[in-house]
Amino acid sequence: MAAELAKSRPARGRVQEKESPWNDAIGIAMLVLAAMYLLALVSYDPMDLPSWFWLSVTDQPNAVVKNFVGRFGAMGAGLSLYLAGMAIYLLPISMTWFGVCKLASNLKVTGRSWLGVALMVISMAAIFEVQDILNQRDNITPLGGGGGFGYLIGGSILANLLGSVGSTVVLAGVYAVGFFLASGIHPLQAIQDIRMEITQAWETWQIRKELAARGVEPETSAVSASPSRRRKTTADKADTVPAGPLVTPELGLTFEAPKPKIIDSSANREHTENKDKPRLSEVWEKKRAQKLEQAPHGTLGSLAVRFKDYKLPELDLLSWPDESQRKPTDTRELLAIQETIVKALASFNVKVEAGDITRGPSITRYEVRPVDGLRVARIAALDDDIARATCAERINILAPIPGKDTVGIELANRDKVAVPIRELLEDEVFANGKAKLPIALGKDVYGKTIIGDLAAMPHLLVAGATGSGKSVCINGIITSLLCRFAPDELRFIMIDPKVVEMQNYADLPHLALPVVTDPKKALLALRWVVREMESRYQMFAQEGCRNFETFNNRNRKRAAANEARKAAAAAAQTVIPANEVETEIEADMETEAAPPPPPSRTPRKAAAGKDDSRVSAAFAKAAAAADHLVDGTTPPWDDMDQSNEADMDVETDADAENEATELPVDQHGNWIGDSLPPQPKVRSQEFIIPDTLPYIVVIIDELADLMQTAPADIEVAIARITQMARAAGIHLIVATQTPRADVITGVIKANIPTRIAFQVSSALDSRVILDRKGAENLVGKGDMLYVPPGGAQPIRSQGALVTDDEIHAVVERCAEQGKPIFDVKVDDETGEMGGDDDDDNGGVSSEEEQTLERCLEVIRQEKKASTSLFQRRLKLGYGRAARMMDILEDRGIIGPGEGAKPREILVDMDMI
Ligand SMILES: Nc1ncnc2c1ncn2[C@@H]1O[C@H](COP(=O)(O)OP(=O)(O)OP(=O)(O)O)[C@@H](O)[C@H]1O
């Protein structure tokens, strides 16, 4: 049985042999031999030696042999003691050990093991000689306690050469080498084990003392079990411990559970200054420069021209935390809390074993392993009792921890450790990971950095009570993006109805629009995004690209394919007409995933794709326009538009009709976009197809404020963006401190699967954000639950901290390299919206103007106008719908009423 027991546990450091029946036989033989040897040694009497034996001391040996192993045993023992003195006892002891190992664990006893034993015996014999231990020269050991080996090696050679102390040190070293060879234990491992055992014993003693001082009965499983179970320090946290107890079913025995560990992952990563290493900003800039160089048309987009020499902000602008301020982890306190938890559960007859303890930046996770047959739900149901026992304000129970066989009980740390954003930005995953739009979010309880990819999300909802850490989280996201992307690669639209949150970013050159603080203008900004999205889709269609990625990489792919074909053609010494090359390359482009149908407008294609000089000229004008904007002079947009139209010579009526087939229209040809269809004036700019498009990240900080003004419109615009914008490189981040169902509506939730929940006041709020409870147990100040894209389980983590000073420094570095270039048209629109709310405008209030705009959209879609249509489509009351009709009639957009007939539409709706 002992063999069975031990077989279930592999011994450490020694080679295991395959199962063989001979192992047991050899093991038993070794044990028998060792026992006989030992008996022969202890009962050795020189008088037993036969007179003919050369070690014999008498002519008349004992008639009755006293040695337990007879005369043979006496001769063997006599010879051994003569050669190695008392040190020979190590030989039967080692044989016993090897025998047990053979039997118990099928361990291989190799030549190396025997060499180790030989070294041990000889060095021990020499030490006896040098140190004069057991060194009487008598009949038993005629050459002294060290025998012949000791006398020769220790006495004659080493002592003369090195003296007694030097010899002893050398011999002790040889003995240690022999021991490690014989036992197969690694010396460092042995030292570590010894150190750990001492630490364990010391800690257990301290805990017992403390518990005794508090009057708590120390005879509990956790205290008595923990010292005997070896814990490892943080350095060992990568060690994987097999989960679950080891069981031999045939014997029904349960062995020791995995050894619990205390893991401290709260510490910030060590910051080492490496002057030889290139700065991350330089690495990223290099990559960007390469991309720009690889574009065969050169840098055409005005933004790219403007920000060609843009330098990303260095990470040195972000501070590194002072680790010296951090209090060390008190393992005794952690163990005492775990003990309290185990006791509290035991008092409700819920028997658990103590498991690992993981201290994260803001919370500590105590794992407990339920004994067999216990439902984890019983532990989860005792959350209030555990909170009472541990005096914790809020606890969270993970029953079970995903992917583990333990239940996690999470308690807030008394001393929280902030997670500086710099640590995350310097992390390998952020610096060189695969994420296209990496955003630093935080660190989980195991100290793993959480870096999201906004491109994969593709939209993010951030919600939590006031003061829970939403703004810091959003600032962290913005900072991550600013440190990675230049203004020509990424543009922001910031909607901040709270006014104060995003003013820090007002000077960012990345802004596509000024920070929008008026909720009414927010709708226009969102519509601008929808229009931008639609125009991007048209560009993709025109270029035969499936999405943003393929579009931005098309020229590089074309250039590479072109090069390859030219090389192949040169090799074959054949001439391929240029247009054939182009056509073939076009066919190679990624069109397999049914891109929007390529347009039939050949002139436009020619302008965009082939006549580089004309396109370049147009972009040069665009760049000039941008420069004008930067200079603060009036931009020559109108000139540019006209000249573009003239240059490109493409805007024919027939083309306009063709274009209708590419727009988001239903089967009846009706416009199904919520925004205005592209306006003629805008269309002329659509011919400017840049080499690359920037990502657009739309940030709404406080959705509730927007939802108060025009809930239906905002919801529709958000839904439209979230449904379609991903492929267009447009991503939305929505934050709210009001996680109510009327703010985070079903439509918004359905389209934003990636969520971050900060602390909320009730489980109901948590359900609104995450569709499950849990956020009500968070402890605030950046403690968050992150539901990654496609991830079923939320990850609890501590959000990255970015301070106002850091934000200022980064924004300043960006702003000093250029002013924002705003889209003139929408800027004008928002500017118009900015007038006095209820200014008299021919008796029409600004609110009515808004409704009127929606009515115009309905007319464009339905190609008719009637009061009942407005009532139905816009959910207006009769009075309001009739008022809209009157205003439209007054403005000459629709004709006078003719009974029940729909009104005549008097103007070209596309021109409005
Ligand atoms: N990740 C974090 N690490 C450390 N402290 C944090 C973190 N996030 C937030 N805090 C602390 O919490 C405070 C409030 O955070 P923040 O302003 O982000 O809350 P909020 O949810 O945006 O509140 P409101 O909705 O009222 O604007 C911060 O001033 C900071 O002290």
The ligand as an ORCA input file, in Angstrom:
! r2SCAN-3c Opt
* xyz 0 1
  N      -8.120     53.586    -12.181
  C      -8.097     54.324    -11.085
  N      -7.111     54.193    -10.196
  C      -7.101     54.944     -9.069
  N      -8.034     55.846     -8.754
  C      -9.040     56.028     -9.596
  C      -9.137     55.277    -10.803
  N     -10.246     55.659    -11.452
  C     -10.826     56.598    -10.689
  N     -10.104     56.829     -9.579
  C     -10.423     57.779     -8.526
  O     -11.818     58.008     -8.532
  C     -12.075     59.396     -8.732
  C     -13.317     59.550     -9.609
  O     -13.035     59.026    -10.886
  P     -13.787     59.572    -12.188
  O     -13.745     61.039    -12.241
  O     -13.232     58.840    -13.342
  O     -15.240     59.082    -11.884
  P     -16.491     59.159    -12.831
  O     -17.123     57.830    -12.784
  O     -16.116     59.672    -14.153
  O     -17.378     60.187    -12.100
  P     -18.411     61.190    -12.769
  O     -19.385     60.357    -13.501
  O     -18.983     61.924    -11.615
  O     -17.590     62.058    -13.658
  C     -10.819     59.941     -9.375
  O     -10.644     61.280     -9.044
  C      -9.737     59.098     -8.790
  O      -9.329     59.621     -7.559
*
